[in-house]
Amino acid sequence: MGKNPVRMKAVVYALSPFQQKVMTGLWKDIPGKIHQKVSENWISASLLLGPLVGTYSYVQNYLEKEKLEHRY
């Protein structure tokens, strides 16, 4: 069996100028958007951040105690 050449089309995807303006709008006022989301969902945010902060502080305290343990 011989090899037959196959024609392929090149497809190029690009954003239109209108979509590019929308993309820059997504990054405007990030702190304001984060504040709005947290103020609307403060219970969920506290339930997410509480265990994370607690675990991090526990690990840091444990590591510090482990460093100082050999001094005694």
Buried (B, 14 or more C-beta within 10 A) or exposed (E): EEEEEEEEEEEEEEEEEEEEEEEEEEEEEEEEEEEEEEEEEEEEBEEEEEEEEEEEEEEEEEEEEEEEEEEE
